[in-house]
């Protein structure tokens, strides 16, 4: 490994070298070994939106819930990068749909909405994502949708029982916020 704890498998994942990853795993590389920041090969593959690498790592028993030191999980990263197949693989492997980052308390649903990835918003909600969570600063999924003028995501949230008058933990209402 390197000084920052990066392993050969993490590098193979970073460069999306599936052939090298397969060889390393075959030689006994642990798919759950993270660098000093908690970045795992699976987290890196999610960031690259590499369906094949995610598949290889999950098959090798990579932990879909192994989060970075910040609490950022592969599912959150994938919700941001926006690959539906990667999200489906992670959910099928037991990724916690309601995991949240440590400091900001952000969730995968919030990441998906902030990037307007509608298919992923739908997948996460269907998988049981909590549409009522609020970040530490008071932002709810509905407020993320309002911020972007994202009507599609807002409608999905309202269909999930989110009250249009629901406020963030800081008391912010989504309608005035959307107007502002």
Secondary structure, DSSP 8 states (H G I E B T S, - for coil): --TT---HHHHHHHTT-HHHHHHHHHTT--TT---TT---HHHHHHHTT-HHHHHHHHHTT--TT---TT---HHHHHHHHT-HHHHHHHHHTT--TT-B-TTT--BHHHHHHHTT-HHHHHHHHHTT--TT-B-TTS-BHHHHHHHHT-HHHHHHHHHTT--TT-B-TT--BHHHHHH-
